[in-house]
Amino acid sequence: MSNQITENIIGAAIEVHKTLGPGLLESAYQNCLIYELNSLGYTVSKEISLPIVYKKMKLDLDTE
């Protein structure tokens, strides 16, 4: 199952890159990738905050 998910994600990313080409802002690719994944039936969240600990140091990485 996870291999199929991986293939779908990589395929969607390749589709976005083939359609848009290089050189755009990350946000353009991000929104198009979300569109492609939604069209495949996936629910996608973008830029969610995740707790990260690096060598016993907790990093505060709020995206807002």
N, CA, C and O atoms as a CHARMM CRD file, in Angstrom:
* protein
*
  256
    1    1 MET  N      0.81700  -1.20600   0.00000 PROA 1      0.00000
    2    1 MET  CA     0.00000   0.00000   0.00000 PROA 1      0.00000
    3    1 MET  C      0.85900   1.26800   0.00000 PROA 1      0.00000
    4    1 MET  O      0.61200   2.18700  -0.78100 PROA 1      0.00000
    5    2 SER  N      1.87200   1.31500   0.88200 PROA 2      0.00000
    6    2 SER  CA     2.69500   2.52000   0.94700 PROA 2      0.00000
    7    2 SER  C      3.50200   2.72400  -0.32800 PROA 2      0.00000
    8    2 SER  O      3.79600   3.86400  -0.68800 PROA 2      0.00000
    9    3 ASN  N      3.87000   1.63500  -1.02500 PROA 3      0.00000
   10    3 ASN  CA     4.56300   1.78700  -2.30200 PROA 3      0.00000
   11    3 ASN  C      3.67300   2.49200  -3.31800 PROA 3      0.00000
   12    3 ASN  O      4.15900   3.31000  -4.09900 PROA 3      0.00000
   13    4 GLN  N      2.38400   2.19000  -3.31900 PROA 4      0.00000
   14    4 GLN  CA     1.44800   2.83300  -4.24200 PROA 4      0.00000
   15    4 GLN  C      1.29400   4.31300  -3.90100 PROA 4      0.00000
   16    4 GLN  O      1.22900   5.15300  -4.79800 PROA 4      0.00000
   17    5 ILE  N      1.23700   4.63400  -2.61500 PROA 5      0.00000
   18    5 ILE  CA     1.14300   6.03600  -2.19900 PROA 5      0.00000
   19    5 ILE  C      2.39400   6.78300  -2.65200 PROA 5      0.00000
   20    5 ILE  O      2.30500   7.88700  -3.18800 PROA 5      0.00000
   21    6 THR  N      3.55000   6.18000  -2.43400 PROA 6      0.00000
   22    6 THR  CA     4.81000   6.79700  -2.84800 PROA 6      0.00000
   23    6 THR  C      4.83000   7.03100  -4.35000 PROA 6      0.00000
   24    6 THR  O      5.21400   8.10800  -4.80600 PROA 6      0.00000
   25    7 GLU  N      4.41800   6.03200  -5.12200 PROA 7      0.00000
   26    7 GLU  CA     4.36800   6.18300  -6.57700 PROA 7      0.00000
   27    7 GLU  C      3.41900   7.30100  -6.98700 PROA 7      0.00000
   28    7 GLU  O      3.72200   8.06400  -7.90400 PROA 7      0.00000
   29    8 ASN  N      2.28400   7.40700  -6.32400 PROA 8      0.00000
   30    8 ASN  CA     1.31900   8.46600  -6.64500 PROA 8      0.00000
   31    8 ASN  C      1.88700   9.84700  -6.34800 PROA 8      0.00000
   32    8 ASN  O      1.71100  10.77800  -7.13400 PROA 8      0.00000
   33    9 ILE  N      2.56800   9.98000  -5.21100 PROA 9      0.00000
   34    9 ILE  CA     3.13900  11.27800  -4.84700 PROA 9      0.00000
   35    9 ILE  C      4.23400  11.67100  -5.83100 PROA 9      0.00000
   36    9 ILE  O      4.26100  12.80500  -6.30900 PROA 9      0.00000
   37   10 ILE  N      5.12900  10.74700  -6.13400 PROA 10     0.00000
   38   10 ILE  CA     6.20600  11.04300  -7.08200 PROA 10     0.00000
   39   10 ILE  C      5.63400  11.34600  -8.46200 PROA 10     0.00000
   40   10 ILE  O      6.08600  12.27400  -9.13300 PROA 10     0.00000
   41   11 GLY  N      4.64600  10.57000  -8.88600 PROA 11     0.00000
   42   11 GLY  CA     4.00100  10.82800 -10.17600 PROA 11     0.00000
   43   11 GLY  C      3.35300  12.19800 -10.24100 PROA 11     0.00000
   44   11 GLY  O      3.43300  12.88300 -11.26000 PROA 11     0.00000
   45   12 ALA  N      2.70700  12.59700  -9.14800 PROA 12     0.00000
   46   12 ALA  CA     2.06900  13.92100  -9.10300 PROA 12     0.00000
   47   12 ALA  C      3.12200  15.02000  -9.16300 PROA 12     0.00000
   48   12 ALA  O      2.93500  16.02500  -9.84900 PROA 12     0.00000
   49   13 ALA  N      4.23200  14.83200  -8.44500 PROA 13     0.00000
   50   13 ALA  CA     5.30100  15.82900  -8.46100 PROA 13     0.00000
   51   13 ALA  C      5.92100  15.94800  -9.85500 PROA 13     0.00000
   52   13 ALA  O      6.21600  17.05100 -10.31500 PROA 13     0.00000
   53   14 ILE  N      6.11300  14.82700 -10.51100 PROA 14     0.00000
   54   14 ILE  CA     6.65700  14.84900 -11.87800 PROA 14     0.00000
   55   14 ILE  C      5.68800  15.54800 -12.82300 PROA 14     0.00000
   56   14 ILE  O      6.10700  16.33000 -13.67700 PROA 14     0.00000
   57   15 GLU  N      4.40600  15.27300 -12.67600 PROA 15     0.00000
   58   15 GLU  CA     3.39500  15.92800 -13.51600 PROA 15     0.00000
   59   15 GLU  C      3.42900  17.44400 -13.34900 PROA 15     0.00000
   60   15 GLU  O      3.37000  18.18600 -14.32900 PROA 15     0.00000
   61   16 VAL  N      3.52400  17.89400 -12.10700 PROA 16     0.00000
   62   16 VAL  CA     3.58600  19.34000 -11.85000 PROA 16     0.00000
   63   16 VAL  C      4.83500  19.92300 -12.50100 PROA 16     0.00000
   64   16 VAL  O      4.76300  20.96000 -13.16100 PROA 16     0.00000
   65   17 HSD  N      5.97300  19.26700 -12.32200 PROA 17     0.00000
   66   17 HSD  CA     7.21300  19.80700 -12.88500 PROA 17     0.00000
   67   17 HSD  C      7.19400  19.79500 -14.40800 PROA 17     0.00000
   68   17 HSD  O      7.66200  20.74300 -15.04000 PROA 17     0.00000
   69   18 LYS  N      6.65300  18.72400 -15.00700 PROA 18     0.00000
   70   18 LYS  CA     6.56400  18.66900 -16.46700 PROA 18     0.00000
   71   18 LYS  C      5.65500  19.77800 -17.00300 PROA 18     0.00000
   72   18 LYS  O      5.93100  20.36200 -18.05100 PROA 18     0.00000
   73   19 THR  N      4.57600  20.06000 -16.28200 PROA 19     0.00000
   74   19 THR  CA     3.61800  21.06500 -16.74100 PROA 19     0.00000
   75   19 THR  C      4.13200  22.48100 -16.53400 PROA 19     0.00000
   76   19 THR  O      3.99800  23.32000 -17.42400 PROA 19     0.00000
   77   20 LEU  N      4.72000  22.76100 -15.37300 PROA 20     0.00000
   78   20 LEU  CA     5.15800  24.12200 -15.05900 PROA 20     0.00000
   79   20 LEU  C      6.58600  24.41200 -15.48400 PROA 20     0.00000
   80   20 LEU  O      6.91400  25.55000 -15.81900 PROA 20     0.00000
   81   21 GLY  N      7.44400  23.38900 -15.47400 PROA 21     0.00000
   82   21 GLY  CA     8.85300  23.61800 -15.75900 PROA 21     0.00000
   83   21 GLY  C      9.56600  24.21200 -14.55600 PROA 21     0.00000
   84   21 GLY  O      8.95200  24.41000 -13.50700 PROA 21     0.00000
   85   22 PRO  N     10.84000  24.49500 -14.69500 PROA 22     0.00000
   86   22 PRO  CA    11.63400  25.02200 -13.58300 PROA 22     0.00000
   87   22 PRO  C     11.51100  26.53700 -13.44100 PROA 22     0.00000
   88   22 PRO  O     11.06100  27.22900 -14.35400 PROA 22     0.00000
   89   23 GLY  N     11.92400  27.03700 -12.26600 PROA 23     0.00000
   90   23 GLY  CA    12.10900  28.47300 -12.11000 PROA 23     0.00000
   91   23 GLY  C     11.01600  29.24100 -11.40300 PROA 23     0.00000
   92   23 GLY  O     11.12900  30.45700 -11.25100 PROA 23     0.00000
   93   24 LEU  N      9.95600  28.57500 -10.96200 PROA 24     0.00000
   94   24 LEU  CA     8.88200  29.28900 -10.27400 PROA 24     0.00000
   95   24 LEU  C      9.11000  29.26100  -8.77300 PROA 24     0.00000
   96   24 LEU  O      9.97400  28.54200  -8.27100 PROA 24     0.00000
   97   25 LEU  N      8.32100  30.05500  -8.06800 PROA 25     0.00000
   98   25 LEU  CA     8.39200  30.04500  -6.61300 PROA 25     0.00000
   99   25 LEU  C      7.86600  28.72200  -6.06900 PROA 25     0.00000
  100   25 LEU  O      7.01000  28.07900  -6.67600 PROA 25     0.00000
  101   26 GLU  N      8.39700  28.32900  -4.91100 PROA 26     0.00000
  102   26 GLU  CA     7.98900  27.08400  -4.26700 PROA 26     0.00000
  103   26 GLU  C      6.47400  27.03100  -4.06500 PROA 26     0.00000
  104   26 GLU  O      5.87100  25.96700  -4.20100 PROA 26     0.00000
  105   27 SER  N      5.85800  28.16500  -3.74300 PROA 27     0.00000
  106   27 SER  CA     4.41100  28.19400  -3.47800 PROA 27     0.00000
  107   27 SER  C      3.60200  27.78100  -4.70700 PROA 27     0.00000
  108   27 SER  O      2.53500  27.18400  -4.56500 PROA 27     0.00000
  109   28 ALA  N      4.08400  28.08300  -5.89600 PROA 28     0.00000
  110   28 ALA  CA     3.37500  27.67900  -7.11300 PROA 28     0.00000
  111   28 ALA  C      3.37900  26.15900  -7.24600 PROA 28     0.00000
  112   28 ALA  O      2.34700  25.55000  -7.52500 PROA 28     0.00000
  113   29 TYR  N      4.54400  25.55600  -7.04500 PROA 29     0.00000
  114   29 TYR  CA     4.64000  24.09800  -7.12000 PROA 29     0.00000
  115   29 TYR  C      3.82600  23.44200  -6.01000 PROA 29     0.00000
  116   29 TYR  O      3.17200  22.42200  -6.22500 PROA 29     0.00000
  117   30 GLN  N      3.87500  24.03500  -4.82900 PROA 30     0.00000
  118   30 GLN  CA     3.15000  23.49100  -3.68000 PROA 30     0.00000
  119   30 GLN  C      1.64600  23.44200  -3.96400 PROA 30     0.00000
  120   30 GLN  O      1.00900  22.40900  -3.75900 PROA 30     0.00000
  121   31 ASN  N      1.09400  24.52700  -4.42300 PROA 31     0.00000
  122   31 ASN  CA    -0.34200  24.57300  -4.68500 PROA 31     0.00000
  123   31 ASN  C     -0.75400  23.63200  -5.81500 PROA 31     0.00000
  124   31 ASN  O     -1.82100  23.02100  -5.75700 PROA 31     0.00000
  125   32 CYS  N      0.07800  23.51500  -6.82800 PROA 32     0.00000
  126   32 CYS  CA    -0.23500  22.60100  -7.92700 PROA 32     0.00000
  127   32 CYS  C     -0.11100  21.14100  -7.48300 PROA 32     0.00000
  128   32 CYS  O     -0.89900  20.29500  -7.90500 PROA 32     0.00000
  129   33 LEU  N      0.87100  20.84600  -6.63600 PROA 33     0.00000
  130   33 LEU  CA     1.01100  19.48600  -6.11300 PROA 33     0.00000
  131   33 LEU  C     -0.18800  19.12900  -5.24300 PROA 33     0.00000
  132   33 LEU  O     -0.68900  18.00600  -5.31300 PROA 33     0.00000
  133   34 ILE  N     -0.64800  20.05800  -4.43500 PROA 34     0.00000
  134   34 ILE  CA    -1.84700  19.82100  -3.62800 PROA 34     0.00000
  135   34 ILE  C     -3.03600  19.53700  -4.53700 PROA 34     0.00000
  136   34 ILE  O     -3.82400  18.63300  -4.26300 PROA 34     0.00000
  137   35 TYR  N     -3.16800  20.29600  -5.60700 PROA 35     0.00000
  138   35 TYR  CA    -4.25200  20.06100  -6.56700 PROA 35     0.00000
  139   35 TYR  C     -4.17600  18.64700  -7.13900 PROA 35     0.00000
  140   35 TYR  O     -5.17700  17.93200  -7.18700 PROA 35     0.00000
  141   36 GLU  N     -2.97800  18.25100  -7.57100 PROA 36     0.00000
  142   36 GLU  CA    -2.79700  16.91100  -8.15600 PROA 36     0.00000
  143   36 GLU  C     -3.12200  15.81700  -7.14000 PROA 36     0.00000
  144   36 GLU  O     -3.79800  14.84500  -7.47600 PROA 36     0.00000
  145   37 LEU  N     -2.64600  15.96600  -5.90200 PROA 37     0.00000
  146   37 LEU  CA    -2.90100  14.94700  -4.88300 PROA 37     0.00000
  147   37 LEU  C     -4.37800  14.89100  -4.51300 PROA 37     0.00000
  148   37 LEU  O     -4.92500  13.80900  -4.29800 PROA 37     0.00000
  149   38 ASN  N     -5.02600  16.05600  -4.43800 PROA 38     0.00000
  150   38 ASN  CA    -6.47400  16.06600  -4.18700 PROA 38     0.00000
  151   38 ASN  C     -7.22900  15.35800  -5.30700 PROA 38     0.00000
  152   38 ASN  O     -8.20200  14.65000  -5.04900 PROA 38     0.00000
  153   39 SER  N     -6.78600  15.54400  -6.54200 PROA 39     0.00000
  154   39 SER  CA    -7.46100  14.91500  -7.67500 PROA 39     0.00000
  155   39 SER  C     -7.29100  13.39100  -7.65000 PROA 39     0.00000
  156   39 SER  O     -8.07300  12.66200  -8.26100 PROA 39     0.00000
  157   40 LEU  N     -6.26300  12.92000  -6.93800 PROA 40     0.00000
  158   40 LEU  CA    -6.06200  11.48300  -6.77300 PROA 40     0.00000
  159   40 LEU  C     -6.80700  10.93200  -5.55300 PROA 40     0.00000
  160   40 LEU  O     -6.74900   9.73500  -5.27000 PROA 40     0.00000
  161   41 GLY  N     -7.50700  11.81900  -4.83400 PROA 41     0.00000
  162   41 GLY  CA    -8.30800  11.38700  -3.69000 PROA 41     0.00000
  163   41 GLY  C     -7.62800  11.52800  -2.34400 PROA 41     0.00000
  164   41 GLY  O     -8.17100  11.07900  -1.33500 PROA 41     0.00000
  165   42 TYR  N     -6.44900  12.14200  -2.29900 PROA 42     0.00000
  166   42 TYR  CA    -5.75300  12.33000  -1.02900 PROA 42     0.00000
  167   42 TYR  C     -6.21900  13.61700  -0.35700 PROA 42     0.00000
  168   42 TYR  O     -6.54400  14.59700  -1.02700 PROA 42     0.00000
  169   43 THR  N     -6.24700  13.60100   0.96200 PROA 43     0.00000
  170   43 THR  CA    -6.47800  14.81000   1.74900 PROA 43     0.00000
  171   43 THR  C     -5.11900  15.35600   2.13300 PROA 43     0.00000
  172   43 THR  O     -4.29000  14.63500   2.68800 PROA 43     0.00000
  173   44 VAL  N     -4.88600  16.61900   1.84200 PROA 44     0.00000
  174   44 VAL  CA    -3.56200  17.20700   2.01200 PROA 44     0.00000
  175   44 VAL  C     -3.64300  18.41600   2.92700 PROA 44     0.00000
  176   44 VAL  O     -4.52600  19.26100   2.78000 PROA 44     0.00000
  177   45 SER  N     -2.71400  18.49400   3.87400 PROA 45     0.00000
  178   45 SER  CA    -2.53300  19.68400   4.70500 PROA 45     0.00000
  179   45 SER  C     -1.19200  20.28600   4.35000 PROA 45     0.00000
  180   45 SER  O     -0.23500  19.56000   4.08100 PROA 45     0.00000
  181   46 LYS  N     -1.11300  21.59500   4.34500 PROA 46     0.00000
  182   46 LYS  CA     0.17300  22.19600   3.99800 PROA 46     0.00000
  183   46 LYS  C      0.72600  23.01300   5.16000 PROA 46     0.00000
  184   46 LYS  O     -0.00800  23.66900   5.89900 PROA 46     0.00000
  185   47 GLU  N      2.02900  22.94800   5.29000 PROA 47     0.00000
  186   47 GLU  CA     2.80000  23.72400   6.24900 PROA 47     0.00000
  187   47 GLU  C      2.23600  23.65700   7.66400 PROA 47     0.00000
  188   47 GLU  O      2.01600  24.68500   8.30300 PROA 47     0.00000
  189   48 ILE  N      2.00800  22.44900   8.14200 PROA 48     0.00000
  190   48 ILE  CA     1.56300  22.28500   9.51600 PROA 48     0.00000
  191   48 ILE  C      2.78100  22.31900  10.44100 PROA 48     0.00000
  192   48 ILE  O      3.88500  21.95700  10.03600 PROA 48     0.00000
  193   49 SER  N      2.57600  22.75100  11.66800 PROA 49     0.00000
  194   49 SER  CA     3.66500  22.80100  12.64300 PROA 49     0.00000
  195   49 SER  C      3.89000  21.41800  13.22800 PROA 49     0.00000
  196   49 SER  O      2.94300  20.73400  13.61900 PROA 49     0.00000
  197   50 LEU  N      5.13400  21.01800  13.28300 PROA 50     0.00000
  198   50 LEU  CA     5.51400  19.74300  13.87800 PROA 50     0.00000
  199   50 LEU  C      6.59600  20.00100  14.92100 PROA 50     0.00000
  200   50 LEU  O      7.49700  20.80900  14.69900 PROA 50     0.00000
  201   51 PRO  N      6.50700  19.31500  16.05500 PROA 51     0.00000
  202   51 PRO  CA     7.56900  19.48800  17.05300 PROA 51     0.00000
  203   51 PRO  C      8.85800  18.82500  16.56700 PROA 51     0.00000
  204   51 PRO  O      8.83900  17.70100  16.06600 PROA 51     0.00000
  205   52 ILE  N      9.96400  19.52700  16.72000 PROA 52     0.00000
  206   52 ILE  CA    11.24900  18.99000  16.30700 PROA 52     0.00000
  207   52 ILE  C     12.21800  19.12400  17.47800 PROA 52     0.00000
  208   52 ILE  O     12.33000  20.18600  18.09100 PROA 52     0.00000
  209   53 VAL  N     12.91400  18.03000  17.77700 PROA 53     0.00000
  210   53 VAL  CA    13.95600  18.05400  18.79700 PROA 53     0.00000
  211   53 VAL  C     15.26700  17.71800  18.10100 PROA 53     0.00000
  212   53 VAL  O     15.39500  16.68500  17.44300 PROA 53     0.00000
  213   54 TYR  N     16.22100  18.59700  18.25700 PROA 54     0.00000
  214   54 TYR  CA    17.54500  18.39700  17.67800 PROA 54     0.00000
  215   54 TYR  C     18.56000  18.35900  18.81600 PROA 54     0.00000
  216   54 TYR  O     18.79600  19.37300  19.47300 PROA 54     0.00000
  217   55 LYS  N     19.15400  17.20300  19.05000 PROA 55     0.00000
  218   55 LYS  CA    20.16700  17.03100  20.09600 PROA 55     0.00000
  219   55 LYS  C     19.70600  17.62900  21.42500 PROA 55     0.00000
  220   55 LYS  O     20.40500  18.44600  22.02300 PROA 55     0.00000
  221   56 LYS  N     18.53800  17.21900  21.87500 PROA 56     0.00000
  222   56 LYS  CA    17.93300  17.63200  23.14200 PROA 56     0.00000
  223   56 LYS  C     17.45000  19.08000  23.14800 PROA 56     0.00000
  224   56 LYS  O     17.01500  19.57200  24.18900 PROA 56     0.00000
  225   57 MET  N     17.51400  19.77100  22.01500 PROA 57     0.00000
  226   57 MET  CA    17.02200  21.13600  21.93600 PROA 57     0.00000
  227   57 MET  C     15.70900  21.12900  21.16300 PROA 57     0.00000
  228   57 MET  O     15.65500  20.68200  20.01700 PROA 57     0.00000
  229   58 LYS  N     14.65000  21.62800  21.80000 PROA 58     0.00000
  230   58 LYS  CA    13.34900  21.70300  21.13900 PROA 58     0.00000
  231   58 LYS  C     13.31800  22.96300  20.28400 PROA 58     0.00000
  232   58 LYS  O     13.56300  24.06900  20.76700 PROA 58     0.00000
  233   59 LEU  N     13.01200  22.77000  19.00400 PROA 59     0.00000
  234   59 LEU  CA    12.95200  23.90600  18.07900 PROA 59     0.00000
  235   59 LEU  C     11.49900  24.36300  17.93800 PROA 59     0.00000
  236   59 LEU  O     10.60000  23.54400  17.74800 PROA 59     0.00000
  237   60 ASP  N     11.28200  25.65500  18.03000 PROA 60     0.00000
  238   60 ASP  CA     9.96200  26.23600  17.84400 PROA 60     0.00000
  239   60 ASP  C      9.87500  26.68800  16.39400 PROA 60     0.00000
  240   60 ASP  O     10.40600  27.73500  16.02600 PROA 60     0.00000
  241   61 LEU  N      9.19400  25.88100  15.57000 PROA 61     0.00000
  242   61 LEU  CA     9.11800  26.16700  14.14000 PROA 61     0.00000
  243   61 LEU  C      7.70000  26.47500  13.71300 PROA 61     0.00000
  244   61 LEU  O      7.15800  25.80800  12.83200 PROA 61     0.00000
  245   62 ASP  N      7.09300  27.47500  14.32200 PROA 62     0.00000
  246   62 ASP  CA     5.74900  27.89300  13.93500 PROA 62     0.00000
  247   62 ASP  C      5.78100  28.43200  12.51500 PROA 62     0.00000
  248   62 ASP  O      6.63700  29.24600  12.17000 PROA 62     0.00000
  249   63 THR  N      4.82900  27.96700  11.68100 PROA 63     0.00000
  250   63 THR  CA     4.80600  28.41300  10.28700 PROA 63     0.00000
  251   63 THR  C      3.90800  29.61400  10.08100 PROA 63     0.00000
  252   63 THR  O      3.82900  30.14100   8.97100 PROA 63     0.00000
  253   64 GLU  N      3.24400  30.04800  11.10300 PROA 64     0.00000
  254   64 GLU  CA     2.34000  31.19800  10.94700 PROA 64     0.00000
  255   64 GLU  C      3.02700  32.49400  11.23700 PROA 64     0.00000
  256   64 GLU  O      2.40700  33.55400  11.15200 PROA 64     0.00000
